[in-house]
Amino acid sequence: MIDHDAALKAVENSLDRPSAARVYDYFIGGDTHYAIDRLFAEKVRQRLPLMGDYCKTSRQFLGRAVRHCAELGIRQFVDIGSGLPTAGNVHEVADAARPQEDTHVLYIDNEPIALAHSTLLLADTADPDRHHAIAADLFDPEDLWERVIDSGIIDVEEPIALVVNAVMHFIKDEQDPDALLAFYRDRLAPGSLLVLSQMTNENPASEEEKQALLDILEYYETTTNPGFLRTMDEFRRFFGGWPLLEPGLVYAPAWHPDERTVFAAAPSESRVIGGIARKP
């Protein structure tokens, strides 16, 4: 049952700090953000002018990845750290790829403001029999997975596309992301797919760009989600050694680009890496 009053109250109580989810929404052209988020986003853009394009790259990768998973026959999607519903939601992309509309999507976020917006927006755009948004914390994996099972729309005995898109750069190594990802990988049925992406500090083009990336991390310390960047080698371990689908772990624009892909001509300029691995 959707509690619109509680959702609206959560929105009203979230405006003392920029929300990383709403800042991302602003950068990709959504409309779920407030003055405090826009001011922060423009501060970031001044230091890193292409930040908006990096965010669009992440969102485009998500769309292409979900479409690919659906075309491979995956009908269940669990999106952890889903953020705000906006253009190209997982359920919309999956349904477009499978016109029989037999896909089930569970959006999960621990940030009250993101869940509140999800609750309000999904009420208008989604099929309540197949698309849910729930509150759970990636850092409490036992509870989160119980909630996935209890949702009633995901069969954990069947293959799932587990999506953790543009999230890992908000998890620092001291928070033990290796154990977290290992838990979720262990719970997935054989044939499941793991979709991962994050911003990278791989091979900065110059000392100026290297410093700008460090400055952006400092900026994000004042938001709801402080950040942490990784190289490809540092990120690859999160796939747990599972075989990667072609073309492997790459700069996101090089992952099955289409005519709309930002940075398609120069993927390494995107500052975003991603890939999909299949559980044997």
N, C-alpha and C positions, 0 to 999 in steps of 0.2 A: 504494500500500500504506500503510495507516494505522499509524504508529509510536506506539502508545499510551504507551509508556515515555517517549519523547522529549517527547510532549505533556504528560504529567504532570510531568516534570522542569521544563519551561518554566513551568508553573503555579507550582510550588514556588519557583522562582527569581524570581518576579515580585512578591513580597509586601513589598518594601521601600518602595514608593511606591504611592499610589492609581493605579489604572488608569482612565483616562477611559472606556474601554469598559465596565468593570465598574461604575463609578459610574452610567453611563447605564442599564445593566441594572437596577441597584438602583432607580433612579428610576421606571422603567416597570413595576416589579413582577416582574422576573425573579428567578432564584435563583442566578445565577453571580456571586457577589461575596463579599468577605471583610471582616473587621472594619475593616481599614485603609481600604477603600472606603466602608463605611457611615459611619464616623466623618467622613470628608471630605464625604460627601454631606450629612450632617446639618449640618455647618458651613456648607455652601453654602445649605442650606434656611433656616438661621437668618437669613442675610443677604438671601436672595431666596426668600421663602416659596413662591412658585409655580413654582420650578425643576422640581419633579417633573412638574407639569402641562405645562411647556414641552417636557420630554423626551417625554411621552406624545403631545403634539401632533406632534412630529417623527416618532414611530413610526406614528401614525395616518396622517399624510400619506404615508409610505412605502407603507403598505398600500393606500390608495386609489389612489395613483399606479401601483403595480404592477398592480392589478386593472384600471385603465383601460387601461394599455399592453396587457395580455393581451387585453382585450375588443376592442382595435383590431387584433388579429391578430399582435402581437409574440410570438414564441416563444423568444427568446433574451434573457437578462438577465445583465449583468456588473455586479456590485455592488462598487465600489471603496471601501475603508474600511468593510467590512461589519460590523466589530465582532463582537459575540457573538450567536450564534443564540439567539433567545428567542421570545416569543409573536409570531406573525404574521411568520414568516420569508418571504423573497421566494419561495422555491420552494413553500411552502405556499399562499401567496396566489395565485401564478400557476397552480398546479394546480387550485385551487378555481375559478378563473375559466375555466379550460379543462379540463373534466372528462376530455377525451381524454388528458390528461397527456402532452402533447407538448412541454412547455417545458423548456428547458435553462438552468440557473443556475450561474454561476461566482462564488463569493464570494472576494474578495481583500482581504487585510489585511497590513500590514507589521509590526504589533505582535505579537511572539511569543506573548504571552499570549492575544490574541484568536484567533490562528490555532490555538493549542493547544486552546482551548475549542471552537472550530469543528470541529476534527478529531474531538474526542471526542463532541460532541453530534450532528454530522451522521451519524456512524456508526450512531446509533440512529434517526434520523428521516428520512433522505434516501434517494433512489434513486441508488446509486453510478454508474449509467450516465448519469445526467442532471444530477447535482448534485455539484459539487466545491468544496473550499476550498483555495486555494493561497496561498503567501507571495509577495508582490511589493510594491514600493514605488511609490506614486503619483508620487514625486519622481524615479523612474528609469523614465520612460515607455517608452523603447525596450525595456528588459528586460521590463517589465510586459506590454507588448503581445505580445512574443514568447511569453511564458508563456500568455497567453490563447490564442494560436494553437496552441501545443503541448499545451494541455489536452485537445484532441481532442473537446471537447463544444460548442465555439462555432465557427460558420462565419462568419468576419469579412466574407465577401462578401455576406452576407444581413443584413437589418435587425436591429439590437440595441437593446435598452433599456439605456443606460448609466446606472447609478444612482450618484450621489455624494450620499448623503443624510446630513445632519447631520455633514458632514466639513469643508466650506469654512471654518467658524468655527475650525478648528484649523490653518488655513494663513494665515500673515501675508503681507501684500502684498510684503514684501521677499524672500519665497520665490518670487516670480514665478508666482502661480497662473494668470495670463493665458496664459503660454506653455504651461503644463501642460495647461490645458483646451483650448487650441488644438490641441495635439498629438492629444489623444483625439478631439476633434471631427473632425479631418482623417481619422482612421483609420476612422470609422464609415461604413457603406454608406448610400446615399441611402434615405430612409424611416425611418432610425433615430430613436430618441427619446432625449433627454437629460433626465434627472430630477435636479434640483438643489434643495437646501434648506439653510438655515443659520439660526442665531440672529441676530437683528438688534438694533441700537440705534436703529432708526427711531422718531422721535417719542416719546421716553420721557414717561411720564405726568406726571412731576414731577422736580425736581432730586434728590430722594431716590432715585427709581428710576434716574436717570442715574448717580448715584454708586454705587449697588448693583451695576449692571452693570459698572462699572469695577473694583469690588472683586472681583467674581467672576472677572474676567480675571486679577487678581493672584493669587487663590487657585489658579487652574488652572496657573499657572507652576510649581507644585510637583508637578504630576502628569506622567504620561507624554505629555500633549498640551496644551501651552499654547494659549490661545485668542485670537481676533480677531473683532470684530463689524463688520458692515457695514450700511449703509442699503440700501434697495431699488435706488436709482440706482447705488450702488457694486457691487451684486451682479448687476445685470441684464447687465453686460458678459460674464459667464461663459457666457451662451447664444450668444455669437458672432453676434448678429444673426439667428439662426434664428427663424422664426415660432413664436410661443408658442401652445400649445393653450389654448382657453378654460378658465378666465377670465384667463389671462395670469400674470404674476408678482404674487402676492398674499400676504397673510397666510395661512399654511397652512390654518387652519380654514375659510377662504373658498373653498378649492379642492375643489369637489365634496363638500361635507360630507354626512355621513350621520347617522343617529340617535345614533351613539356619539361624534361629534366633540366634543372638548373645545374650549371657547371659541367654539362655533358662533354664539352670540348676540352675541359681541363679539370678532371675530377679531383686532383690533389689540392686544388684551391678551395675546396668545399669545407675543409676542417671537420668532416663527418665521415665515420667509418661504419660499416655494417655488413651483416651476412646472415645466412640461415643454415642451420645444421639439422640433420635428421638423426633421431635416435635409432640405433641398430635394432 
